[in-house]
């Protein structure tokens, strides 16, 4: 029996989870799936400029696992760009975490999150709607239950905050 995979720690949820080439109809497009953990490894390394060791520590995974995620994610992005595929960000073994650190206050009495309230401005706030990006189904967002952890009852896709 295989050992169960551990959840990777993700501190970023994109607002947009679908990208497609301009001028190509959806019928003629092939789709590439990029997992949230692959996106996080690319974000930490390429966008934030962290090294593999620091990125792996932030995601609470080994450096070799991070290297594999990075390689797979970069290949998917390169294939999608060079071959004209659409990119859909979904799935993966992950757990959303709050960003850690000094926050934006930098010791000025603003506390964690730089005075942006609980969660450092990470959450959208109370109320709101969960929306399925695939079929458009909407439902009320329940406090303490992120939309990204819900599945659409109609089509089974992950929901997003609307």
C-alpha positions as CSV (number, residue, x, y, z in Angstrom):
1,X,0.0,0.0,0.0
2,X,1.4,3.4,-1.0
3,X,2.1,6.1,1.6
4,X,-0.6,8.8,1.6
5,X,0.5,12.2,0.2
6,X,1.0,15.0,2.7
7,X,-0.8,18.3,2.1
8,X,1.4,21.1,0.7
9,X,1.0,24.5,2.4
10,X,-0.3,27.2,0.0
11,X,-0.4,30.9,0.9
12,X,-1.8,32.2,-2.4
13,X,-5.1,31.7,-4.2
14,X,-5.3,33.3,-7.6
15,X,-8.3,35.5,-8.5
16,X,-8.3,34.0,-12.1
17,X,-8.0,30.3,-12.6
18,X,-8.5,30.0,-16.3
19,X,-6.3,31.4,-19.1
20,X,-6.8,30.9,-22.9
21,X,-5.3,32.2,-26.1
22,X,-7.1,35.2,-27.6
23,X,-8.9,34.5,-30.9
24,X,-9.2,30.7,-30.5
25,X,-12.7,29.3,-29.7
26,X,-13.1,27.0,-26.7
27,X,-14.2,24.1,-29.0
28,X,-10.7,24.0,-30.6
29,X,-8.7,24.3,-27.5
30,X,-6.8,21.7,-25.6
31,X,-6.6,22.2,-21.9
32,X,-3.6,21.9,-19.5
33,X,-4.3,21.4,-15.8
34,X,-1.9,23.2,-13.4
35,X,-2.4,22.2,-9.8
36,X,-2.4,24.8,-7.0
37,X,0.8,23.2,-5.5
38,X,2.6,23.5,-8.8
39,X,1.5,27.1,-9.1
40,X,2.7,27.9,-5.6
41,X,6.1,26.4,-6.3
42,X,6.4,28.5,-9.4
43,X,5.2,31.6,-7.5
44,X,7.7,31.2,-4.7
45,X,10.6,30.5,-6.9
46,X,10.0,32.7,-10.0
47,X,7.8,35.5,-8.7
48,X,9.0,35.8,-5.0
49,X,12.6,35.0,-5.9
50,X,13.1,32.5,-3.1
51,X,15.5,29.5,-3.4
52,X,14.4,25.9,-3.5
53,X,15.3,25.3,0.2
54,X,13.3,28.4,1.4
55,X,10.3,27.6,-0.9
56,X,10.2,24.0,0.2
57,X,10.2,25.1,3.9
58,X,7.3,27.4,3.2
59,X,5.3,24.6,1.6
60,X,6.4,22.1,4.3
61,X,7.7,19.6,1.7
62,X,11.1,18.3,0.8
63,X,13.4,20.1,-1.6
64,X,13.2,17.2,-4.0
65,X,9.4,17.3,-4.0
66,X,9.5,21.0,-4.7
67,X,11.9,20.5,-7.5
68,X,9.6,17.9,-9.1
69,X,6.5,20.2,-8.7
70,X,8.5,23.1,-10.2
71,X,9.7,21.0,-13.2
72,X,6.1,19.6,-13.9
73,X,4.5,23.1,-13.5
74,X,7.0,24.9,-15.8
75,X,6.7,22.2,-18.4
76,X,2.9,22.5,-18.4
77,X,3.2,26.3,-18.7
78,X,5.7,26.1,-21.5
79,X,3.6,23.6,-23.4
80,X,0.5,25.7,-23.1
81,X,2.2,28.8,-24.3
82,X,4.1,27.3,-27.2
83,X,1.3,25.0,-28.4
84,X,-1.7,27.4,-27.7
85,X,-3.4,25.4,-25.0
86,X,-5.6,26.9,-22.3
87,X,-4.5,26.7,-18.7
88,X,-6.8,25.7,-15.9
89,X,-5.6,25.9,-12.3
90,X,-7.2,23.3,-10.0
91,X,-6.6,20.4,-7.7
92,X,-3.5,19.1,-6.0
93,X,-2.8,18.1,-2.4
94,X,-2.8,21.4,-0.5
95,X,-3.9,23.2,2.6
96,X,-4.5,27.0,2.6
97,X,-2.5,28.8,5.2
98,X,-2.2,32.4,6.3
99,X,1.0,34.2,5.3
100,X,3.4,34.5,8.2
101,X,5.8,37.1,9.1
102,X,5.9,40.6,10.5
103,X,3.1,41.8,8.3
104,X,3.0,45.3,6.9
105,X,3.2,47.0,10.3
106,X,7.0,46.6,10.5
107,X,6.9,47.3,14.3
108,X,4.7,50.4,14.1
109,X,2.0,49.0,16.4
110,X,-0.2,47.7,13.6
111,X,0.3,44.1,14.5
112,X,0.1,41.1,12.3
113,X,-1.2,42.0,8.8
114,X,-0.4,45.7,9.0
115,X,-3.7,46.8,10.5
116,X,-5.8,45.1,7.9
117,X,-7.9,43.2,10.4
118,X,-7.8,39.5,11.3
119,X,-6.0,37.5,8.6
120,X,-3.9,40.4,7.4
121,X,-6.3,41.4,4.6
122,X,-6.1,37.8,3.1
123,X,-9.8,37.1,3.3
124,X,-12.5,38.9,1.4
125,X,-14.7,39.4,4.5
126,X,-18.1,38.2,5.7
127,X,-21.0,37.4,3.4
128,X,-20.5,37.0,-0.3
129,X,-21.1,34.3,-2.9
130,X,-19.4,31.2,-4.0
131,X,-19.5,30.8,-7.8
132,X,-18.7,27.9,-10.1
133,X,-16.4,29.2,-12.8
134,X,-17.4,26.3,-15.1
135,X,-21.2,26.4,-15.0
136,X,-22.0,29.6,-13.2
137,X,-23.9,28.1,-10.2
138,X,-23.9,30.4,-7.2
139,X,-24.6,29.9,-3.5
140,X,-24.0,31.9,-0.3
141,X,-20.6,31.7,1.3
142,X,-20.6,30.3,4.8
143,X,-18.3,31.9,7.3
144,X,-15.3,29.8,8.1
145,X,-15.7,27.7,4.9
146,X,-13.6,29.0,2.0
147,X,-15.3,28.8,-1.4
148,X,-12.2,27.0,-2.8
149,X,-12.9,24.1,-0.5
150,X,-16.4,23.6,-1.9
151,X,-17.3,21.6,-5.0
152,X,-20.1,22.7,-7.3
153,X,-23.2,20.5,-6.7
154,X,-24.1,20.6,-10.5
155,X,-20.7,19.9,-12.2
156,X,-18.3,19.0,-9.4
157,X,-15.8,21.8,-10.2
158,X,-14.1,23.7,-7.3
159,X,-16.0,26.9,-6.4
160,X,-14.4,30.4,-6.3
161,X,-15.3,33.6,-4.4
162,X,-17.7,35.7,-6.5
